[in-house]
């Protein structure tokens, strides 16, 4: 393969090392957070014409900047090697267009949220109010995190009745219920009477509490695909009830992202006659996983989608499926997988990046991790500005960014003193934790010091257990015996995870008390940056010493002519980065 416009094919496929879109994604994220924290949409909510004018002007400017960026890129292609200012202007126009789009979207969503009747009730009264509400259930009912309630689930309030007046609504709410009110099907519409309250924690617009005396009435059943999803989940949970206690808790968590002890809807158990798992044991197990730093294994992440993608591509290879159909099959496999998982922000991130990977496969390009991550974060935040405030989404993006950026250098440095396979495993774990730990400090004051060790010990069984769990989920509704066999294989892997988690949790060095809040997160990030700079300085000093020793040996030899190792300066690196940007824009426009 020959070079095009002076760019080698390998240079055009370095998306995992290409940081060009990272400033754009960071600016979009910061813009959405700023609009959310300042309440810009609520400030202009009193003057609707002003909000729509801001949105219209912002949209027009965004389109104009995007058009200018396209024109500048074409001009850069025509002018060839003298288009550095045009390349910089094109990048600035794209960044400004993305920021404007994020700001307009955040303002519009903020205004819609503030004008919602649920939000007006929350703002008007701290004690809340009793209302009638039509809700659509977004997820399965899980154990309540508030005393006095049996379950909780996320719902969308579609209509609200107060004082005999019925108004439409689109507010996100957290529903708390007891007794029969916990039998709620995901995707179904229900009418209920309860109390709207101001949330004390969480990202929901409001809390909606339902008493046992007034059970919700069904308005509309879920769609056929969602009923099929519920049946498959219920069948899988039913077969896991035949496992021991750790399997009943951990296998559903590893497979669908919902611990077995958290399932609060009795109808999801398929009429199982077994007693529920001891709550004290389940809590001890969950605490051990969190302390040991492997709680992320109980949340659906990109690993599930990667496994399904590999299986889909190998199946296409065995069936000799033609190339245009292979990406469609891979992308199509993501849809039922995401539907079967418990809804979460990490699932959204993984599915979006999976679709982008399928698109890259369609056009014949290698998947480029950093570019895909930045485009995913930018697009998701522009469409749903509330995701900018989600710590779950931020943790998922941060872990992926760390793996992309630092796995290779960490593994390369460690491979000099240990086997390559072990160095790569440690590199992935450490790289994921570098950007994730400061975010965890916002939620938890204790840092899992032995998290790397726990991840290394559980890594050999994670893939096999996940694959067995997914296979059991797929067949349990049709062949319960086969589903139980798959669940039992998965429980063998989770038994190893349980042993590792309990063993590490008992160590007095398992956690480091650090603190909680923004100050603790900033301090931790500073310590990590200082440690990384110190390690980099140490490696460079060692390399310089080795280079000097080699130079002396060459100069001392017969006829030797030593030479110093060339290292580009920061200005030279920036110049090369801008030049490569210009060449890439010229190639794409051509």
C-alpha positions in Angstrom: 0.0 0.0 0.0 1.5 3.3 -1.0 1.4 6.6 0.8 -1.3 9.2 -0.1 -0.3 12.9 -0.1 2.8 12.1 1.9 1.0 10.3 4.7 1.8 6.7 5.4 -1.2 4.3 5.8 0.1 3.4 9.3 0.1 7.1 10.3 -3.6 7.4 9.3 -4.6 4.5 11.5 -3.2 5.9 14.8 -6.5 6.9 16.3 -5.6 5.4 19.7 -2.7 7.8 19.9 -4.5 10.8 18.3 -5.6 13.3 20.9 -7.0 15.9 18.4 -10.6 15.3 19.5 -9.9 15.2 23.2 -9.9 19.1 23.7 -13.2 19.2 21.8 -14.8 16.5 24.0 -13.4 18.2 27.1 -14.8 21.6 26.1 -18.2 20.1 25.3 -18.3 18.3 28.7 -17.3 21.5 30.5 -19.9 23.5 28.7 -22.7 21.1 29.6 -21.5 21.1 33.2 -21.4 24.9 33.3 -24.9 25.3 31.9 -26.2 22.7 34.4 -24.5 24.2 37.5 -25.4 27.8 36.7 -28.9 26.9 35.7 -28.7 28.9 32.5 -31.8 27.2 31.0 -33.8 28.0 34.2 -32.6 31.6 34.2 -34.1 32.3 30.7 -37.1 30.0 31.4 -39.2 33.0 32.3 -38.8 34.5 28.9 -39.5 31.7 26.5 -38.9 33.9 23.4 -35.4 34.5 24.7 -34.6 30.8 25.1 -35.8 30.0 21.6 -33.9 33.0 20.2 -30.7 31.8 21.9 -31.3 28.2 20.6 -32.0 29.4 17.1 -29.0 31.7 16.9 -26.8 29.1 18.4 -28.0 26.5 15.9 -27.5 28.9 13.0 -23.9 29.7 14.2 -23.2 26.0 14.6 -24.2 25.2 11.1 -22.3 28.2 9.8 -19.1 27.2 11.6 -19.4 23.6 10.4 -19.8 24.9 6.8 -16.8 27.2 7.3 -14.8 24.2 8.6 -15.7 22.2 5.4 -14.7 25.1 3.2 -11.4 25.7 5.0 -10.6 22.0 4.8 -11.2 22.0 1.0 -9.0 25.2 0.7 -6.3 23.4 2.7 -6.4 20.6 0.2 -6.1 22.9 -2.8 -3.2 24.9 -1.3 -1.2 21.7 -0.5 1.8 22.3 1.8 1.1 25.9 2.7 -2.2 25.6 4.6 -1.2 25.6 8.3 -3.4 28.6 9.2 -6.4 27.0 7.4 -5.9 23.7 9.3 -5.9 25.6 12.6 -8.9 27.6 11.6 -10.7 24.4 10.6 -10.0 22.8 14.0 -11.1 25.9 15.9 -14.4 26.0 13.8 -15.2 22.4 14.6 -14.5 22.9 18.3 -16.6 26.1 18.4 -19.5 24.4 16.6 -19.4 21.5 19.1 -19.4 23.8 22.1 -22.2 25.9 20.7 -24.3 22.8 20.1 -23.6 21.5 23.6 -24.5 24.9 25.1 -27.8 25.2 23.2 -28.8 21.6 24.0 -28.0 22.1 27.7 -30.0 25.3 27.9 -33.0 23.8 26.1 -33.0 20.7 28.4 -32.6 22.9 31.4 -35.6 25.0 30.4 -37.7 21.9 29.7 -36.8 20.5 33.1 -37.5 23.7 35.0 -40.9 24.1 33.3 -42.0 20.6 34.2 -44.9 20.3 36.7 -42.9 17.8 38.7 -40.0 20.3 39.1 -42.4 23.1 40.0 -43.9 21.0 42.8 -40.4 20.1 44.1 -39.3 23.8 43.9 -42.5 25.1 45.6 -42.5 22.7 48.6 -39.8 20.9 50.6 -42.3 18.4 51.9 -43.7 17.6 48.5 -47.3 16.9 47.5 -49.6 14.0 46.9 -50.5 13.5 43.2 -51.7 11.0 40.7 -49.2 10.2 38.0 -48.8 8.1 34.9 -45.4 6.7 34.7 -43.3 4.6 32.3 -40.9 2.2 33.9 -37.3 2.4 32.6 -35.7 -0.5 34.5 -36.3 -3.5 36.7 -37.3 -3.0 40.4 -34.2 -3.5 42.6 -33.7 -3.3 46.4 -34.4 0.1 47.9 -31.6 2.3 49.3 -34.1 4.0 51.6 -35.6 2.6 54.8 -39.3 1.8 54.8 -39.4 0.8 51.1 -38.9 -2.6 49.5 -37.8 -1.5 46.0 -36.8 1.3 43.7 -36.8 1.9 40.0 -36.4 4.7 37.5 -39.5 6.0 35.8 -40.5 8.8 33.5 -43.5 10.7 34.7 -45.6 11.2 31.5 -48.7 12.8 33.2 -49.4 14.4 36.5 -52.8 15.0 38.2 -53.0 17.5 41.1 -56.1 19.3 42.4 -58.2 17.7 39.6 -55.9 19.2 36.9 -54.1 16.8 34.5 -50.9 18.1 32.9 -48.3 16.4 30.7 -44.8 15.8 31.9 -41.4 14.3 30.9 -39.6 14.3 34.3 -37.2 11.6 35.3 -38.1 10.3 38.8 -36.9 7.6 41.2 -39.9 5.5 42.3 -39.9 3.9 45.8 -42.6 1.4 46.6 -43.5 -1.5 49.0 -45.4 -4.7 48.6 -47.3 -5.4 45.4 -46.3 -2.1 44.0 -42.9 -3.6 43.3 -44.3 -5.8 40.5 -43.6 -3.4 37.7 -42.6 -4.5 34.2 -39.9 -2.6 32.4 -41.4 -0.6 29.6 -44.9 -0.7 30.9 -47.2 2.3 31.6 -48.8 2.5 35.0 -51.2 4.9 36.9 -50.4 5.3 40.6 -51.0 7.7 43.5 -48.1 8.8 45.5 -46.1 11.6 46.9 -43.6 13.8 44.9 -40.6 14.7 47.0 -37.4 16.6 46.6 -34.5 14.1 46.1 -32.0 14.0 48.9 -29.4 12.3 46.7 -29.0 11.0 43.1 -29.6 12.6 39.7 -33.3 12.1 39.4 -35.5 15.2 39.1 -37.7 14.0 42.0 -38.7 11.1 44.2 -42.0 9.4 43.8 -43.1 7.3 46.8 -46.0 4.8 46.6 -47.7 3.3 49.7 -48.8 -0.3 49.9 -52.4 0.5 50.2 -52.6 2.0 46.7 -51.1 -0.5 44.2 -50.3 0.8 40.7 -52.8 0.0 37.9 -51.6 -1.1 34.5 -52.3 1.3 31.6 -50.3 -0.4 28.8 -48.2 -3.5 28.8 -44.6 -3.4 27.5 -44.0 -4.0 23.9 -43.4 -7.6 22.6 -39.6 -7.3 22.5 -39.5 -6.0 26.1 -41.8 -8.8 27.3 -39.4 -11.2 25.6 -36.5 -9.6 27.4 -38.3 -9.8 30.8 -39.0 -13.5 30.2 -35.4 -14.3 29.4 -34.2 -12.4 32.4 -36.7 -14.1 34.7 -35.8 -17.5 33.3 -32.1 -16.9 33.9 -32.7 -15.6 37.5 -34.8 -18.7 38.1 -32.0 -21.1 37.1 -29.5 -19.2 39.2 -31.6 -19.9 42.2 -30.3 -23.5 42.0 -26.8 -22.3 42.7 -25.1 -21.7 46.0 -25.4 -18.3 47.7 -22.4 -16.7 46.0 -23.6 -17.9 42.6 -27.1 -16.6 43.2 -25.7 -13.1 44.0 -22.7 -12.8 41.7 -23.7 -14.7 38.5 -26.6 -12.3 37.7 -24.3 -9.4 38.5 -21.5 -10.5 36.2 -24.0 -11.3 33.4 -26.6 -8.6 33.4 -25.2 -6.0 35.8 -27.7 -6.6 38.6 -26.8 -8.6 41.7 -29.1 -11.4 42.5 -29.7 -10.1 45.9 -30.9 -6.8 44.5 -33.8 -8.2 42.5 -36.9 -7.0 44.3 -39.7 -8.0 41.9 -40.9 -11.5 43.0 -42.3 -12.2 39.6 -38.7 -12.1 38.2 -37.9 -15.2 40.2 -40.3 -17.4 38.3 -42.0 -18.7 41.5 -38.8 -20.0 43.1 -39.5 -21.8 46.4 -36.0 -21.1 47.8 -35.5 -18.6 50.6 -33.8 -15.4 49.5 -30.1 -14.9 50.1 -29.2 -13.8 53.6 -29.0 -10.0 53.4 -26.0 -9.8 55.8 -24.0 -12.2 53.6 -25.0 -10.3 50.4 -24.0 -7.0 52.0 -20.7 -8.5 53.2 -19.9 -9.8 49.7 -20.7 -6.5 48.1 -18.6 -4.6 50.6 -15.7 -7.0 50.0 -15.9 -6.5 46.2 -15.9 -2.7 46.7 -13.0 -2.7 49.1 -10.9 -5.0 46.9 -11.5 -2.8 43.9 -13.3 -5.3 41.6 -16.8 -4.1 42.0 -16.6 -3.0 38.3 -16.9 -6.7 37.4 -20.5 -6.6 38.6 -21.4 -3.8 36.1 -21.8 -4.3 32.4 -19.0 -2.7 30.5 -17.3 -2.9 27.1 -16.0 -6.4 27.9 -19.5 -7.8 27.3 -19.8 -6.0 23.9 -16.2 -7.0 23.0 -17.0 -10.7 23.6 -20.2 -10.6 21.6 -18.4 -8.7 18.8 -15.7 -11.4 18.6 -18.2 -14.2 18.6 -20.3 -12.4 15.8 -17.2 -11.9 13.6 -16.0 -15.4 14.0 -19.5 -16.7 13.2 -19.5 -14.5 10.1 -16.1 -15.9 9.2 -17.3 -19.5 9.5 -20.4 -18.8 7.5 -18.3 -16.8 4.9 -20.5 -13.8 5.3 -19.6 -11.0 2.8 -17.9 -7.9 4.2 -20.9 -5.4 3.9 -23.1 -7.7 5.9 -20.6 -8.4 8.7 -20.7 -4.9 10.3 -24.5 -5.0 10.2 -24.5 -8.4 12.0 -22.0 -7.2 14.6 -24.0 -4.0 15.3 -27.2 -5.9 15.3 -25.9 -8.2 18.0 -25.3 -5.1 20.3 -29.1 -4.3 20.4 -30.4 -7.4 22.1 -27.3 -7.5 24.4 -28.0 -3.9 25.6 -31.7 -4.7 26.0 -31.0 -7.7 28.2 -28.6 -5.8 30.5 -29.7 -3.7 33.4 -29.8 -0.1 32.1 -26.7 1.9 33.1 -24.5 4.7 31.7 -21.7 2.3 31.0 -23.9 0.3 28.8 -24.8 3.4 26.8 -21.1 4.3 26.4 -20.1 0.7 25.4 -23.0 0.4 22.9 -22.2 3.8 21.3 -18.5 2.9 20.9 -19.5 -0.5 19.6 -21.6 1.0 16.8 -18.7 3.2 15.9 -16.4 0.2 15.7 -18.9 -1.5 13.4 -19.0 1.6 11.2 -15.2 1.5 11.0 -15.4 -2.2 10.0 -17.9 -1.2 7.3 -15.6 1.4 5.7 -12.5 -0.8 6.0 -10.7 1.2 8.8 -9.3 -0.1 12.0 -11.1 0.8 15.2 -9.4 3.9 16.7 -10.0 3.9 20.4 -9.3 7.5 21.4 -11.1 9.0 18.5 -14.1 6.8 19.0 -14.2 7.6 22.7 -14.1 11.4 22.1 -16.8 11.3 19.4 -18.9 9.1 21.7 -18.6 11.4 24.7 -19.2 14.5 22.5 -22.3 13.0 20.8 -23.9 11.6 24.0 -23.5 14.9 25.9 -24.9 17.0 23.1 -27.9 14.7 22.8 -28.3 14.2 26.5 -26.6 17.0 28.5 -27.5 15.4 31.8 -24.9 12.7 31.2 -22.2 15.3 31.8 -23.1 15.2 35.5 -23.2 11.3 35.6 -20.3 9.9 37.6 -21.1 6.5 36.1 -20.6 7.8 32.6 -17.5 9.7 33.6 -16.0 6.6 35.3 -16.7 4.5 32.2 -15.1 7.1 29.8 -12.2 7.7 32.2 -11.3 4.0 32.5 -11.4 3.5 28.7 -9.3 6.6 28.2 -6.7 5.3 30.7 -6.5 1.9 29.0 -6.0 3.5 25.6 -3.4 6.0 26.7 -1.3 4.3 29.3 -1.5 0.5 28.9 1.2 0.3 26.3 3.8 2.4 28.1 3.2 0.8 31.4 3.3 -2.7 30.0 6.4 -1.8 28.0 8.2 -0.6 31.1 7.1 -3.6 33.2 8.0 -6.1 30.5 11.7 -5.4 31.2 11.4 -6.9 34.7 8.6 -9.5 34.4 6.9 -11.8 31.8 5.1 -9.9 29.0 1.7 -11.5 29.7 1.9 -10.4 33.4 3.1 -6.9 32.4 0.2 -6.5 30.0 -2.3 -7.6 32.6 -0.9 -5.1 35.2 -0.7 -2.4 32.6 -4.4 -2.6 31.7 -5.4 -2.6 35.4 -3.2 0.3 36.4 -4.0 2.3 33.3 -7.7 2.0 34.0 -7.4 3.1 37.6 -5.2 6.1 37.0 -8.0 8.4 35.7 -10.8 6.5 37.6 -9.5 6.9 41.1 -9.9 10.7 41.4 -13.5 10.2 40.3 -14.0 7.5 42.8 -12.7 9.9 45.5 -15.8 12.0 44.8 -18.0 9.1 46.0 -15.9 7.0 48.4 -13.3 8.2 51.0 -11.4 5.0 50.9 -9.0 4.0 48.0 -8.6 0.3 47.1 -4.9 -0.1 47.5 -4.8 -3.8 46.6 -7.1 -3.3 43.6 -4.4 -4.2 41.1 -3.7 -7.5 42.9 -7.4 -8.4 43.0 -7.9 -7.7 39.3 -4.8 -9.8 38.5 -6.1 -12.8 40.5 -9.6 -12.7 39.0 -8.6 -11.9 35.4 -8.1 -15.5 34.3 -11.7 -16.4 35.1 -13.6 -13.2 34.1 -13.9 -13.9 30.4 -14.9 -17.6 30.8 -17.4 -16.8 33.5 -18.9 -13.9 31.5 -19.2 -15.9 28.4 -20.9 -18.8 30.3 -23.3 -16.4 31.9 -24.3 -14.8 28.6 -24.8 -18.2 27.1 -27.0 -19.2 30.0 -29.0 -16.0 29.7 -29.6 -16.8 26.0 -30.8 -20.4 26.5 -32.4 -20.5 29.9 -35.9 -19.5 28.6 -35.8 -22.3 26.1 -33.8 -25.1 27.8 -33.6 -24.5 31.6 -31.3 -27.5 32.1 -28.7 -26.2 29.7 -29.1 -22.7 31.2 -28.4 -24.1 34.6 -25.2 -25.9 33.4 -23.9 -22.6 31.9 -24.8 -20.7 35.1 -23.0 -23.4 37.1 -19.8 -22.9 35.0 -20.1 -19.1 35.5 -20.5 -19.7 39.3 -17.2 -21.5 39.3 -15.6 -18.3 38.1 -17.5 -16.1 40.6 -16.4 -18.5 43.4 -12.8 -17.5 42.6 -13.9 -13.8 42.6 -15.6 -14.3 46.0 -12.5 -15.9 47.5 -10.2 -13.2 46.3 -12.5 -10.4 47.4 -13.0 -11.8 50.9 -9.3 -12.5 51.3 -8.2 -9.0 50.3 -11.0 -7.3 52.3 -9.7 -8.9 55.5 -6.2 -7.3 55.0 -5.6 -4.2 57.1 -3.9 -2.7 54.0 -6.8 -3.2 51.7 -7.9 0.5 51.7 -6.2 3.8 52.2 -8.3 6.5 54.0 -8.1 9.5 51.7 -11.1 11.7 51.9 -14.2 12.5 49.9 -15.1 15.4 47.7 -13.6 17.6 45.0 -10.6 18.6 47.1 -9.7 15.0 47.7 -10.1 14.2 44.0 -7.9 17.1 43.0 -5.2 16.1 45.5 -5.3 12.5 44.3 -5.0 13.6 40.7 -2.0 15.8 41.6 -0.3 12.9 43.4 -0.9 10.7 40.4 0.5 13.3 38.1 3.6 13.8 40.3 4.2 10.0 40.5 3.9 9.7 36.7 6.3 12.5 36.1 8.8 11.0 38.6 8.6 7.6 36.9 9.0 9.1 33.5 12.0 11.1 34.7 13.6 8.0 36.2 13.1 6.0 33.0 14.5 8.9 30.9 17.5 9.2 33.2 18.2 5.5 33.0 17.9 5.7 29.2 20.3 8.6 29.0 22.8 6.7 31.2 22.6 3.7 28.9 22.9 6.0 25.8 26.0 7.6 27.3 27.5 4.3 28.1 26.9 3.1 24.5 28.4 6.3 23.1 31.5 5.9 25.2 31.9 2.3 24.1 31.5 3.3 20.4 33.9 6.3 20.7 36.5 4.1 22.5 36.4 1.5 19.7 38.6 1.5 16.7 37.5 4.0 14.2 34.4 4.8 16.2 32.5 8.0 15.7 29.9 8.5 18.4 26.7 10.5 18.1 24.2 11.8 20.6 20.6 10.5 20.6 18.2 12.9 19.0 15.2 14.0 21.1 12.7 16.5 19.6 11.9 19.6 21.7 8.3 20.4 22.7 8.1 23.1 20.0 9.2 20.6 17.4 6.6 18.1 18.6 3.8 20.7 18.4 4.9 21.7 14.9 4.9 18.0 13.8 1.4 17.6 15.3 0.0 20.6 13.4 1.7 19.5 10.2 0.2 16.0 10.5 -3.2 17.6 11.2 -2.9 19.7 8.0 -1.9 16.6 5.9 -4.8 14.6 7.3 -7.3 17.3 6.5 -5.9 17.7 3.0 -6.2 14.0 2.4 -9.7 13.7 3.8 -10.9 16.7 1.7 -9.3 15.3 -1.4 
